[in-house]
Amino acid sequence: MAKRPPRPDRLEQFKATYFAECQERQADIDRVLQAIREEGGDRDRFDELFRAVHSIKGGGGAFGFEDIVSLAHSFETVLDALRQGTLELDDSLSEALVVAADALAASIENTQEGRPADGRSDEAKALLDGLIEAVAA
């Protein structure tokens, strides 16, 4: 009788579920960013983006994925400023959101594959933080 492979560790199962959910949230982010670029932004779209990024951040925090959490936190801060009207969407901010989304996707992929951060998260985080600092000044 052939031996069955061992059951994956429960933590690994939870991580697999998290990464599957990240793919869904990334698809949401891409879809909403495309709508914003084509039709403009509004509170509902910013709320949807915020929820998707927040979900990614929350799960990443549960597993201690600091690169994901740090970038997602800055992303949330910018999205919240858009929701509150303290930042206005323009072409450069729209492009910054796309850069942040791409960096977040890369961070998730690197984390899932066990690769070190590639620097895109730090660059995107600095871009987002600069936007917030400019508003606060």
HELIX and SHEET records of a PDB file:
HELIX    1   1 ARG A   10  GLU A   39  1                                  30    
HELIX    2   2 ARG A   43  PHE A   63  1                                  21    
HELIX    3   3 GLU A   66  GLN A   84  1                                  19    
HELIX    4   4 ASP A   91  GLU A  113  1                                  23    
HELIX    5   5 ARG A  120  ALA A  136  1                                  17    
END                                                                             
